Amino acid sequence: SVIDLVHWRDPKKSGVVFGVSLLLLLSLAAFSVISVVSYLLLALLCVTISFRIYKSVIQAVQKSNDGHPFKALMEKDVTVPPETFRKHVDVCLTHVNHVLKQMSRLFLVEDLVDSLKLAVVMWLLTYVGAVFNGITILILADILLFSVPPIYEKNKVRVISFSCKSCIVCFKKAFIVEVQIRDYITITSIIIINIAASSN
């Protein structure tokens, strides 16, 4: 699963997935999507054609009749069953309808506060877009996805204790501010009462 991959439960699998995903994103940052896809398919074809020629030469030299080297893979059913396709389409359709409903609600200003929040987020994203492009953000997200979970898992006790200390400090500050505000309100009320009494 994805959780096992990002927590590096199996270092070989996680390393392969991380390396391939990072290489793909770096390739997309340097070249166009068409070039990257073409080179990947060309590399795959070179590997399969070379392996097929190699096995054919070995069979000719050894005079064996092993057949096609990819016979087992060719006999596998790679078609998508209609039920599976319909199930995934239904799930995607549910998410698409939910997103469309939310967009309609936000852009037609059903709730002014939510629409203003979206406007602020979009305004902040314009600054992010001026510094980073989409591929750079995806590369950073990929690196963080595979580096933060294992670091957090190794230093979980320290992070939790630091978070607890931070929460306690924030709570103390909030309590002091609340007491100061309450004292200020009390003093102001006393002054107003005294002024009103003296004027009478």
C-alpha positions in Angstrom: 0.0 0.0 0.0 0.9 3.7 -0.3 1.5 3.9 3.5 4.0 1.0 3.5 5.8 2.7 0.5 6.2 6.1 2.1 7.2 4.6 5.5 9.9 2.5 3.7 8.6 -0.8 5.1 10.2 -2.6 2.1 13.3 -0.4 1.2 13.7 -2.0 -2.2 10.1 -1.3 -3.4 10.1 2.2 -1.8 13.5 3.0 -3.4 12.3 1.9 -6.8 9.1 3.8 -6.6 10.8 7.0 -5.3 13.6 6.8 -7.8 11.2 6.2 -10.8 8.7 8.9 -9.7 11.5 11.5 -9.1 13.2 10.6 -12.4 9.9 10.9 -14.2 9.2 14.3 -12.7 12.7 15.6 -13.3 12.4 14.4 -17.0 9.1 16.2 -17.3 10.7 19.4 -15.9 13.5 19.2 -18.5 11.5 17.9 -21.6 8.0 17.9 -22.9 5.5 15.2 -22.0 5.5 13.9 -25.6 9.3 13.5 -25.5 9.3 11.8 -22.1 6.5 9.3 -23.0 8.2 8.6 -26.4 11.6 7.9 -24.8 10.0 5.7 -22.1 8.2 3.6 -24.7 11.3 3.5 -26.9 13.4 2.2 -24.0 10.8 -0.4 -23.2 10.6 -1.5 -26.8 14.5 -1.7 -27.0 14.5 -4.0 -23.9 11.8 -6.3 -25.1 13.1 -6.5 -28.7 16.7 -7.2 -27.5 15.4 -9.9 -25.1 13.4 -11.5 -27.8 16.3 -11.6 -30.3 18.6 -12.9 -27.5 16.2 -15.7 -26.6 15.8 -16.6 -30.3 19.6 -16.8 -30.8 19.9 -19.0 -27.7 17.2 -21.3 -28.9 18.8 -21.6 -32.4 22.2 -22.4 -30.9 20.9 -24.9 -28.4 18.3 -26.2 -30.9 15.6 -26.0 -28.2 11.9 -25.3 -28.8 11.0 -23.1 -25.8 8.7 -20.9 -27.9 8.0 -17.2 -27.4 9.9 -15.8 -24.4 6.9 -13.7 -23.4 4.3 -16.4 -23.9 3.3 -16.5 -20.2 2.8 -12.8 -20.2 0.9 -12.8 -23.5 -1.5 -15.4 -22.1 -2.5 -13.2 -19.2 -5.8 -11.4 -19.4 -5.1 -7.7 -19.5 -8.6 -6.6 -20.3 -10.7 -4.6 -17.8 -13.9 -6.3 -16.8 -17.0 -4.1 -17.4 -18.1 -4.4 -13.8 -14.7 -3.1 -12.5 -14.8 -0.3 -15.1 -18.4 0.7 -14.2 -17.5 0.7 -10.4 -14.5 3.0 -10.9 -16.6 5.2 -13.2 -19.3 5.5 -10.6 -16.7 6.4 -7.9 -15.1 9.0 -10.2 -18.5 10.4 -11.1 -19.4 10.8 -7.4 -16.2 12.8 -6.8 -16.7 14.9 -10.0 -20.3 15.8 -9.0 -19.2 16.7 -5.5 -16.4 19.0 -6.9 -18.8 20.6 -9.4 -21.3 21.2 -6.6 -18.7 22.8 -4.4 -17.4 25.0 -7.2 -20.9 26.1 -8.1 -21.5 26.9 -4.4 -18.2 28.9 -4.1 -18.2 30.8 -7.4 -21.9 31.7 -7.2 -21.3 33.0 -3.6 -23.8 30.9 -1.7 -21.7 31.6 1.4 -19.8 34.9 1.3 -17.2 33.8 3.9 -16.3 30.6 2.0 -16.1 32.5 -1.2 -13.8 35.0 0.4 -11.6 32.2 1.8 -11.3 30.8 -1.7 -10.4 34.2 -3.1 -7.6 34.6 -0.5 -6.2 31.1 -1.2 -6.3 31.8 -5.0 -4.5 35.2 -4.4 -1.8 33.4 -2.3 -1.4 30.8 -5.0 -0.6 33.5 -7.6 2.5 34.3 -5.5 3.4 30.6 -5.2 2.9 30.3 -9.0 5.2 33.2 -9.6 8.0 31.4 -7.7 7.4 27.7 -8.6 5.8 26.0 -11.5 3.6 22.9 -11.2 6.4 20.4 -11.9 8.7 21.9 -9.2 5.9 21.7 -6.7 5.3 18.0 -7.6 9.0 17.3 -7.3 9.1 18.9 -3.8 5.9 17.0 -2.8 7.4 13.7 -4.0 10.6 14.3 -2.0 8.6 15.4 1.1 6.2 12.4 0.8 9.1 9.9 0.9 11.3 11.8 3.5 8.9 13.2 6.1 7.1 10.0 7.3 10.3 8.0 8.1 11.9 11.0 9.8 8.7 11.5 11.8 8.5 7.8 12.7 12.1 7.8 14.0 11.7 11.0 16.0 8.1 10.6 17.0 8.7 10.9 20.7 10.7 14.2 20.3 8.1 15.7 17.9 5.2 14.8 20.3 7.1 16.2 23.3 8.0 19.4 21.4 4.4 19.7 20.3 3.1 19.3 23.8 5.6 21.9 25.2 4.6 24.3 22.4 0.9 23.7 23.2 1.5 24.4 26.9 3.4 27.6 26.1 0.7 28.8 23.8 -2.0 27.9 26.4 -0.1 29.8 29.1 0.3 32.9 26.8 -3.4 32.7 25.9 -4.4 32.4 29.6 -2.2 35.4 30.5 -3.7 37.5 27.6 -7.2 36.4 28.7 -6.4 37.5 32.3 -5.0 40.8 31.2 -8.0 41.5 29.0 -10.4 40.5 31.9 -8.4 42.8 34.2 -8.5 45.6 31.7 -12.3 45.2 31.3 -12.7 45.2 35.1 -10.6 48.3 35.6 -12.4 50.1 32.7 -15.8 49.2 34.2 -14.7 50.5 37.7 -13.5 53.8 36.1 -16.7 54.2 34.2 -18.8 53.5 37.4 -16.7 56.0 39.4 -17.1 58.7 36.7 -20.8 58.1 36.5 -21.1 58.3 40.4 -19.0 61.4 40.6 -21.1 63.1 37.9 -24.3 62.3 39.8 
